[in-house]
Amino acid sequence: MELDITPIDYETLVYNVMIDLPSIYSVVIVEDEYEIAYSTDNWDISTDIPNICSIWESMKAPFLMVFGVKFTILECEIDSMVATSLLGKGHIVGVKDEERKIIAYVAPDGDKKAAIVELSRILSTLSSKEPYMDKNTQFNTEDIVTSEKEENYGDPLLKNEILTFLNWIKNPDGLQGYINYALQQNNVQTISELAKIYSELIDIFNS
């Protein structure tokens, strides 16, 4: 009996996601440790992949380098990563499971969270693992509402944004690095805008 093995059509999966979210400019899919299973034609980061994967695994580094550009890590979790260029050169986002990593370059004005969602769709499609719950599983909605009230987490997206912002503030290569760079470049407009934001924050906390 012959096994019907259909090759994975990485190109179509990635193409469809890039059509849905055009701010995703480039994508690379890594399998095993550092093996590149697929990459868009406009992005050859093969020499950077070992370093990116190592930094992601450590979950401790404040930044990563891609094509010689420094990207400050805003969020680094077991299954996702978000990094941004403080010089406005875009973002690096990634999702992973035990089988593969999907890393993408997102345009400077692109939605990083939306990119994570789209890459997660690819990862879910490629995953050989069964979902945690069967699609036909019935839920007791009353229990779910009660549980949510007990945990009282509020809006999880808002909470995640706040935590990301706090991590950025605490990171020496985050807010502090951005301000230091603006001062070094004597960027009067940026410094003036930062001063306005600082004044607004003081008013908010004193109100």
C-alpha positions as CSV (number, residue, x, y, z in Angstrom):
1,M,0.0,0.0,0.0
2,E,1.5,3.3,-1.1
3,L,1.2,6.4,1.2
4,D,-0.4,9.4,-0.3
5,I,2.1,12.1,0.7
6,T,1.1,15.6,-0.6
7,P,4.0,18.1,-0.5
8,I,3.2,21.2,1.6
9,D,2.5,24.2,-0.5
10,Y,4.2,26.8,1.5
11,E,4.2,29.4,-1.3
12,T,0.4,29.4,-1.6
13,L,-0.2,29.6,2.2
14,V,2.2,32.5,2.5
15,Y,0.9,34.3,-0.6
16,N,-2.7,34.2,0.6
17,V,-1.7,35.7,4.0
18,M,0.4,38.4,2.3
19,I,-2.6,39.3,0.1
20,D,-4.9,39.5,3.2
21,L,-2.3,41.6,5.0
22,P,-0.1,43.5,2.5
23,S,2.0,45.0,5.3
24,I,3.7,41.6,5.6
25,Y,6.5,42.1,3.1
26,S,8.6,38.9,3.7
27,V,8.3,35.5,5.3
28,V,10.6,32.6,6.1
29,I,9.6,29.2,7.5
30,V,12.1,27.3,9.6
31,E,11.9,23.7,10.4
32,D,13.9,21.5,12.8
33,E,16.5,23.8,14.3
34,Y,17.7,26.2,11.6
35,E,16.6,24.5,8.3
36,I,14.8,27.0,6.1
37,A,11.9,25.1,4.5
38,Y,10.6,28.2,2.6
39,S,11.4,31.8,2.1
40,T,9.9,34.5,0.0
41,D,12.2,35.6,-2.9
42,N,12.7,39.0,-1.4
43,W,14.2,37.9,1.9
44,D,17.4,35.9,2.3
45,I,18.2,35.9,6.0
46,S,19.8,32.5,6.1
47,T,22.9,33.8,7.9
48,D,20.7,35.5,10.5
49,I,18.4,32.6,11.2
50,P,20.7,30.8,13.8
51,N,21.1,34.0,15.8
52,I,17.3,34.8,15.6
53,C,16.3,31.3,16.7
54,S,18.9,31.3,19.5
55,I,17.7,34.7,20.9
56,W,14.1,33.5,20.7
57,E,14.9,30.4,22.6
58,S,16.7,32.3,25.3
59,M,13.8,34.7,25.8
60,K,16.3,37.1,27.5
61,A,18.0,39.2,24.8
62,P,16.9,42.8,24.5
63,F,17.3,43.0,20.7
64,L,18.1,41.0,17.6
65,M,19.9,41.9,14.3
66,V,18.5,41.2,10.9
67,F,20.4,42.4,7.8
68,G,22.5,44.6,10.1
69,V,19.4,46.4,11.4
70,K,18.8,46.4,15.2
71,F,15.3,45.4,16.2
72,T,14.4,46.0,19.9
73,I,12.4,43.0,21.3
74,L,9.1,44.2,22.6
75,E,7.6,40.8,23.3
76,C,9.2,37.4,23.5
77,E,7.1,34.4,24.5
78,I,7.5,30.7,23.9
79,D,5.1,30.8,20.9
80,S,5.5,34.4,19.6
81,M,7.9,37.2,19.2
82,V,7.6,40.9,18.3
83,A,10.6,43.2,17.7
84,T,10.7,46.7,16.2
85,S,13.2,49.1,14.8
86,L,13.5,52.3,16.8
87,L,14.7,54.0,13.6
88,G,11.4,53.2,11.8
89,K,12.8,50.4,9.7
90,G,9.9,48.1,10.3
91,H,9.2,45.1,12.6
92,I,10.2,41.5,12.9
93,V,7.4,39.1,14.2
94,G,7.3,35.4,14.6
95,V,5.2,32.5,15.8
96,K,6.3,28.9,16.5
97,D,5.4,25.5,17.8
98,E,7.4,22.4,18.4
99,E,7.7,21.7,14.7
100,R,8.5,25.0,13.0
101,K,9.0,28.7,13.2
102,I,7.5,31.3,11.0
103,I,9.2,34.7,10.9
104,A,8.1,37.8,9.0
105,Y,9.2,41.3,8.2
106,V,6.4,43.8,8.6
107,A,6.3,47.3,7.1
108,P,7.0,50.3,9.5
109,D,3.3,51.3,9.5
110,G,2.1,47.7,9.6
111,D,0.0,46.1,12.4
112,K,2.3,43.8,14.4
113,K,-0.6,42.1,16.2
114,A,-2.5,41.5,13.0
115,A,0.7,40.0,11.5
116,I,0.9,37.6,14.5
117,V,-2.7,36.5,13.9
118,E,-2.1,35.8,10.2
119,L,1.2,33.9,10.8
120,S,-0.6,31.8,13.4
121,R,-3.1,30.8,10.8
122,I,-0.3,29.4,8.7
123,L,1.2,27.7,11.7
124,S,-2.1,26.1,12.6
125,T,-2.6,24.9,9.0
126,L,0.8,23.3,8.9
127,S,0.7,21.8,12.4
128,S,0.4,18.0,12.5
129,K,-0.9,18.0,16.0
130,E,-4.6,17.5,16.8
131,P,-6.4,20.5,18.3
132,Y,-6.8,20.6,22.1
133,M,-10.6,20.4,21.7
134,D,-12.7,18.7,19.1
135,K,-14.7,21.1,16.9
136,N,-17.9,19.4,18.0
137,T,-17.3,19.8,21.7
138,Q,-20.3,21.4,23.4
139,F,-19.7,24.2,26.0
140,N,-21.7,25.4,28.9
141,T,-21.8,29.1,28.2
142,E,-23.0,29.9,31.7
143,D,-19.9,28.3,33.2
144,I,-17.7,30.2,30.8
145,V,-19.3,33.6,31.8
146,T,-19.0,32.7,35.5
147,S,-15.3,31.7,35.1
148,E,-14.5,35.0,33.3
149,K,-16.2,37.0,36.0
150,E,-14.2,35.1,38.7
151,E,-10.9,35.7,37.0
152,N,-11.8,39.3,36.1
153,Y,-9.0,39.7,33.6
154,G,-10.8,42.4,31.6
155,D,-10.0,43.0,28.0
156,P,-7.1,40.5,27.2
157,L,-6.0,42.5,24.2
158,L,-5.8,45.7,26.2
159,K,-3.9,43.9,29.0
160,N,-1.4,42.5,26.5
161,E,-0.8,46.0,25.0
162,I,-0.2,47.5,28.5
163,L,2.2,44.7,29.4
164,T,4.1,45.2,26.1
165,F,4.3,48.9,26.7
166,L,5.6,48.4,30.3
167,N,8.2,46.0,29.0
168,W,9.3,48.5,26.4
169,I,9.6,51.2,29.1
170,K,11.7,48.9,31.3
171,N,13.9,47.7,28.5
172,P,17.2,49.8,28.2
173,D,16.9,49.5,24.4
174,G,13.2,50.4,24.5
175,L,11.9,53.9,25.5
176,Q,15.3,54.9,27.1
177,G,17.2,53.9,23.9
178,Y,14.7,55.8,21.8
179,I,15.0,59.0,23.9
180,N,18.8,58.8,24.0
181,Y,18.9,58.4,20.2
182,A,16.7,61.5,19.8
183,L,18.9,63.5,22.1
184,Q,22.1,62.3,20.3
185,Q,20.6,63.3,16.9
186,N,19.3,66.6,18.4
187,N,15.9,65.8,16.9
188,V,14.0,68.9,18.1
189,Q,10.6,67.8,16.8
190,T,10.8,64.4,18.5
191,I,12.1,65.8,21.8
192,S,9.3,68.4,21.7
193,E,6.7,65.7,21.1
194,L,8.1,63.5,23.9
195,A,8.0,66.5,26.3
196,K,4.3,67.0,25.4
197,I,3.5,63.4,26.1
198,Y,5.4,63.6,29.4
199,S,3.3,66.6,30.4
200,E,0.1,64.8,29.4
201,L,1.0,61.8,31.5
202,I,1.7,64.0,34.5
203,D,-1.7,65.6,34.1
204,I,-3.4,62.2,33.9
205,F,-1.7,60.8,37.0
206,N,-2.4,64.0,39.0
207,S,-6.0,64.2,38.0
